[in-house]
């Protein structure tokens, strides 16, 4: 099946690509296909991620979400290289995303940062390169430059529009097939759309029942921007915020719906997103969980009452607040305390 990136709601235009296909693709605005389920690699320890990626490829994963700041791209690349050598996959069957970190926003640093990720991942190009955040930190090799007096990040006066223009050249040079952004708000997306030569193909954001972001998602779909959700299972082990009265995987509404469909709570949460046309990148290093997240969400659908019940959990509850960057002129999030459910 193929999801087409145009104005999308829950009534999708679907097209069968192949009976052998194990997971649907999303047709991006650049004409490339992006698998709707990928493996997230944030907070996956380098010593275990190589085996996890090899297991994922054997299960059928072809989409891998990476970033320089995760500190494990070389280990992800080792797994990819092994599977390429074994002939399990070919490079053109994989969809590999990486991200430009905040300390490399200066336009003259963008290409080198991209090339570092490409080198670490052991590939010749990236399918997608995202600006990880709109905020620029002090340029340099210290990935978390911090003010000793405040504990806050040290900022640098670099406009994300100028960073974006440098990223556009990465597509022109063939280093990336597509570029996009992550953690941008509506005003920032609109500003980028007003000046970009190449419009963002993907927006990656935190998205789950506690944080639906419907207005932002609608803006993206109206402008042919695909949406990838991180923390779609509620980020139970996040070191940051913990919104809501329950962890999402243990919320009574989710448990009740999971029992109704004889599915796990994780499968319900992933189906909830993909049924709305949102790409998901659940993180796991467990082969069992990777299998369940990938193989067990396409043969059932949530009915409208269940979709609404999950929608009603929205409390503007954000896990990833990025408080260290509060005060930055390009910080994308409002500092609103979520209501408790």
C-alpha positions as CSV (number, residue, x, y, z in Angstrom):
1,X,0.0,0.0,0.0
2,X,1.1,3.6,-0.6
3,X,0.0,6.7,1.3
4,X,0.1,9.8,-0.9
5,X,1.3,13.0,0.7
6,X,-1.4,15.4,0.0
7,X,-4.2,16.7,2.2
8,X,-4.9,13.7,4.4
9,X,-7.4,12.8,7.0
10,X,-8.6,9.4,8.1
11,X,-10.1,8.6,4.7
12,X,-7.0,7.7,2.8
13,X,-6.3,7.2,-0.8
14,X,-4.6,3.8,-0.9
15,X,-2.9,2.0,-3.7
16,X,-1.7,-1.6,-3.6
17,X,1.9,-1.8,-4.7
18,X,2.7,-5.5,-4.2
19,X,1.1,-8.5,-2.6
20,X,4.5,-9.3,-1.2
21,X,4.8,-6.0,0.6
22,X,5.1,-6.4,4.4
23,X,4.5,-2.8,5.3
24,X,3.0,0.2,3.5
25,X,5.1,3.1,2.2
26,X,4.3,6.8,2.2
27,X,4.8,8.5,-1.1
28,X,6.8,11.6,-0.4
29,X,6.6,14.9,-2.3
30,X,9.9,14.1,-4.0
31,X,8.5,10.9,-5.5
32,X,10.4,8.6,-3.1
33,X,8.8,5.9,-0.9
34,X,9.3,6.1,2.9
35,X,8.3,3.0,4.9
36,X,5.6,3.9,7.4
37,X,7.3,1.9,10.2
38,X,11.0,2.5,11.0
39,X,13.3,1.6,13.8
40,X,14.2,4.5,16.0
41,X,17.8,4.5,17.4
42,X,17.7,7.3,20.0
43,X,19.0,6.1,23.4
44,X,20.0,2.7,22.0
45,X,23.4,1.9,23.5
46,X,26.2,1.6,20.9
47,X,27.1,-1.8,22.3
48,X,23.7,-3.3,21.5
49,X,22.4,-1.3,18.5
50,X,24.5,-3.3,15.9
51,X,22.7,-6.5,16.7
52,X,19.4,-4.8,17.0
53,X,19.6,-3.3,13.5
54,X,20.7,-6.7,12.1
55,X,17.7,-8.3,13.8
56,X,15.4,-5.5,12.4
57,X,16.6,-6.0,8.9
58,X,16.0,-9.8,9.2
59,X,12.5,-9.0,10.4
60,X,11.8,-6.8,7.5
61,X,12.6,-3.2,8.6
62,X,14.0,-1.0,5.8
63,X,13.6,2.4,7.5
64,X,16.2,3.5,10.1
65,X,16.0,6.8,12.0
66,X,19.4,8.0,13.1
67,X,21.1,11.2,14.2
68,X,24.6,12.4,14.9
69,X,23.7,13.3,18.4
70,X,22.6,9.8,19.2
71,X,26.3,8.7,19.2
72,X,25.7,5.3,17.6
73,X,25.6,5.9,13.8
74,X,28.9,4.0,13.3
75,X,27.4,1.0,15.0
76,X,24.2,1.3,13.0
77,X,26.4,1.5,9.9
78,X,28.2,-1.7,10.9
79,X,25.0,-3.6,10.9
80,X,23.9,-2.2,7.6
81,X,27.3,-3.0,6.0
82,X,27.0,-6.6,7.2
83,X,23.5,-7.1,5.8
84,X,24.5,-5.5,2.5
85,X,27.5,-7.9,2.3
86,X,25.3,-10.9,3.0
87,X,22.9,-9.8,0.2
88,X,19.9,-9.6,2.6
89,X,19.2,-6.1,1.4
90,X,20.5,-3.7,-1.2
91,X,21.1,0.0,-0.5
92,X,18.2,1.1,-2.6
93,X,15.8,-1.0,-0.5
94,X,16.8,1.0,2.6
95,X,15.5,4.3,3.8
96,X,18.1,6.0,6.1
97,X,17.5,9.2,7.9
98,X,20.0,11.3,9.8
99,X,19.9,14.7,11.4
100,X,21.9,17.9,11.6
101,X,22.8,18.8,15.2
102,X,22.4,22.2,16.8
103,X,26.2,22.9,16.9
104,X,26.5,22.6,13.1
105,X,23.9,25.1,12.0
106,X,26.5,27.5,10.7
107,X,26.1,27.3,6.9
108,X,29.7,26.5,6.2
109,X,29.5,23.5,8.6
110,X,26.4,21.8,7.2
111,X,28.0,19.8,4.4
112,X,30.8,18.4,6.6
113,X,28.2,17.4,9.3
114,X,26.2,15.6,6.7
115,X,29.3,13.9,5.3
116,X,30.3,12.7,8.8
117,X,26.9,11.0,9.2
118,X,27.2,9.4,5.8
119,X,30.7,8.2,6.6
120,X,29.7,6.8,10.0
121,X,26.7,5.0,8.5
122,X,28.8,3.6,5.7
123,X,26.6,4.7,2.9
124,X,27.0,6.9,-0.1
125,X,24.0,9.1,0.5
126,X,21.1,9.7,2.9
127,X,17.5,9.2,1.9
128,X,16.5,12.0,4.3
129,X,18.5,14.6,6.3
130,X,16.6,16.6,8.9
131,X,17.5,19.8,10.8
132,X,17.2,18.3,14.3
133,X,16.0,21.5,16.0
134,X,15.5,25.1,14.8
135,X,17.9,26.4,17.6
136,X,21.6,27.0,16.9
137,X,24.1,26.2,19.7
138,X,27.6,27.5,19.9
139,X,29.5,26.0,16.9
140,X,32.1,23.4,17.6
141,X,32.8,19.8,18.6
142,X,31.2,20.2,22.1
143,X,27.7,18.9,21.3
144,X,26.2,20.3,24.5
145,X,27.9,23.7,25.1
146,X,26.6,24.8,28.5
147,X,26.8,28.0,30.5
148,X,28.3,27.0,33.9
149,X,26.3,29.7,35.7
150,X,22.8,28.8,34.3
151,X,23.1,25.3,33.1
152,X,21.5,26.4,29.9
153,X,22.8,25.8,26.4
154,X,25.1,28.4,24.9
155,X,23.4,29.8,21.9
156,X,24.7,31.2,18.6
157,X,22.9,33.8,16.5
158,X,22.2,31.7,13.4
159,X,18.9,31.9,11.6
160,X,17.5,28.4,10.7
161,X,16.6,29.8,7.3
162,X,20.3,30.3,6.5
163,X,21.0,26.7,7.8
164,X,18.2,25.5,5.5
165,X,19.6,27.1,2.5
166,X,22.9,25.3,3.1
167,X,21.0,22.0,3.4
168,X,19.3,22.6,0.0
169,X,22.8,22.3,-1.5
170,X,23.1,18.8,-0.1
171,X,20.2,17.7,-2.4
172,X,21.8,19.5,-5.3
173,X,25.1,17.6,-4.7
174,X,23.5,14.2,-4.3
175,X,24.4,13.7,-0.7
176,X,20.7,13.5,0.3
177,X,17.6,12.6,-1.6
178,X,15.5,14.8,0.6
179,X,15.7,17.3,3.4
180,X,13.3,18.1,6.2
181,X,13.0,19.4,9.7
182,X,12.3,18.2,13.2
183,X,10.7,19.9,16.2
184,X,9.5,22.9,14.3
185,X,6.3,24.7,15.2
186,X,3.6,26.1,12.8
187,X,5.1,29.6,12.6
188,X,8.6,28.2,11.8
189,X,7.2,25.8,9.1
190,X,5.3,28.7,7.5
191,X,8.4,30.9,7.5
192,X,10.4,28.1,5.9
193,X,7.8,27.5,3.3
194,X,7.8,31.2,2.4
195,X,11.5,31.3,1.5
196,X,12.6,27.8,0.7
197,X,13.8,26.8,-2.8
198,X,13.3,23.2,-1.7
199,X,10.3,22.7,0.6
200,X,10.7,20.3,3.5
201,X,9.6,16.8,2.6
202,X,9.2,15.6,6.2
203,X,8.5,17.0,9.6
204,X,9.5,14.8,12.5
205,X,7.7,15.7,15.8
206,X,6.8,14.2,19.1
207,X,3.3,12.9,18.6
208,X,1.1,10.5,20.7
209,X,-2.4,10.6,22.3
210,X,-1.2,13.1,25.0
211,X,0.2,15.4,22.3
212,X,-1.8,15.2,19.1
213,X,-0.6,18.4,17.3
214,X,-3.5,18.3,14.9
215,X,-3.2,21.9,13.7
216,X,0.5,21.4,12.9
217,X,-0.1,18.1,11.2
218,X,-2.9,19.6,9.1
219,X,-0.6,22.4,8.0
220,X,2.0,19.8,6.9
221,X,-0.5,17.8,4.9
222,X,-1.9,20.9,3.3
223,X,1.7,21.6,2.1
224,X,2.6,18.0,1.1
225,X,4.9,17.5,4.1
226,X,4.9,14.0,5.5
227,X,4.8,13.6,9.3
228,X,7.0,11.2,11.3
229,X,6.1,10.7,15.0
230,X,8.7,10.1,17.6
231,X,7.7,9.0,21.2
232,X,4.6,7.5,19.7
233,X,4.5,4.9,22.5
234,X,4.7,7.6,25.2
235,X,8.5,7.5,25.8
236,X,8.1,5.6,29.1
237,X,11.8,5.8,29.9
238,X,12.3,9.5,29.0
239,X,14.6,11.4,31.3
240,X,12.5,14.5,30.7
241,X,8.8,15.2,31.4
242,X,6.1,12.7,32.3
243,X,2.7,14.1,31.3
244,X,-0.6,12.5,32.0
245,X,-1.8,10.6,35.0
246,X,-0.7,7.2,33.5
247,X,2.1,6.1,31.2
248,X,0.4,5.8,27.9
249,X,1.1,2.0,27.6
250,X,-0.8,1.6,30.9
251,X,-3.7,4.1,30.4
252,X,-7.1,2.4,31.0
253,X,-8.5,3.6,27.7
254,X,-5.5,2.1,25.8
255,X,-5.7,-1.1,27.8
256,X,-9.4,-1.5,27.1
257,X,-9.0,-0.9,23.4
258,X,-6.1,-3.4,23.3
259,X,-8.2,-6.1,25.0
260,X,-11.0,-5.4,22.5
261,X,-8.8,-6.1,19.5
262,X,-6.6,-8.7,21.2
263,X,-3.5,-6.6,20.6
264,X,-0.8,-5.1,22.8
265,X,-1.1,-1.5,23.9
266,X,1.9,-0.7,21.8
267,X,0.2,-2.1,18.7
268,X,-2.9,0.0,19.4
269,X,-0.8,3.2,19.7
270,X,1.2,2.5,16.5
271,X,-2.0,1.6,14.6
272,X,-3.6,4.8,15.9
273,X,-0.8,6.8,14.2
274,X,-0.4,4.9,11.0
275,X,-4.2,4.9,10.5
276,X,-4.0,8.7,10.4
277,X,-1.2,8.6,7.8
278,X,1.6,9.3,10.3
279,X,5.0,7.5,10.0
280,X,6.2,5.9,13.2
281,X,9.8,5.1,14.4
282,X,9.4,3.1,17.7
283,X,12.7,2.4,19.4
284,X,13.5,-1.1,20.6
285,X,16.5,-3.4,20.9
286,X,14.2,-6.4,21.7
287,X,13.8,-8.7,18.7
288,X,10.4,-9.7,20.0
289,X,9.1,-6.1,20.4
290,X,10.6,-5.1,17.0
291,X,8.6,-8.0,15.4
292,X,5.4,-7.1,17.1
293,X,5.8,-3.4,16.3
294,X,6.5,-4.1,12.6
295,X,4.4,-7.2,11.7
296,X,1.2,-7.0,13.9
297,X,-0.3,-3.5,13.1
298,X,-1.5,-3.9,9.6
299,X,-4.2,-6.5,9.8
300,X,-6.7,-4.6,12.0
301,X,-8.1,-1.1,12.2
302,X,-9.5,1.0,15.0
303,X,-13.1,2.0,14.7
304,X,-14.2,5.6,14.9
305,X,-15.3,5.4,18.5
306,X,-11.9,4.1,19.6
307,X,-10.1,6.7,17.5
308,X,-12.2,9.4,19.3
309,X,-11.5,7.9,22.7
310,X,-7.8,8.0,22.0
311,X,-8.1,11.5,20.6
312,X,-9.7,12.6,23.9
313,X,-6.6,11.8,25.8
314,X,-4.9,14.9,24.3
315,X,-3.6,17.1,27.1
316,X,-0.8,19.0,25.4
317,X,1.5,16.7,27.3
318,X,5.0,16.9,25.9
319,X,7.8,14.6,27.0
320,X,10.6,16.3,25.1
321,X,10.6,19.9,26.3
322,X,14.2,20.8,25.6
323,X,14.4,23.0,28.7
324,X,18.1,23.6,28.3
325,X,17.3,25.8,25.3
326,X,14.6,27.8,26.9
327,X,15.2,31.5,26.1
328,X,16.5,30.8,22.6
329,X,14.6,33.0,20.1
330,X,13.9,30.0,17.9
331,X,12.8,27.6,20.7
332,X,9.7,25.9,19.1
333,X,7.6,25.0,22.2
334,X,5.3,27.1,24.3
335,X,5.9,26.6,28.0
336,X,2.4,25.5,29.0
337,X,1.8,23.1,31.8
338,X,-0.3,20.2,30.5
339,X,-3.5,19.4,32.2
340,X,-3.6,16.0,33.9
341,X,-5.9,13.2,32.9
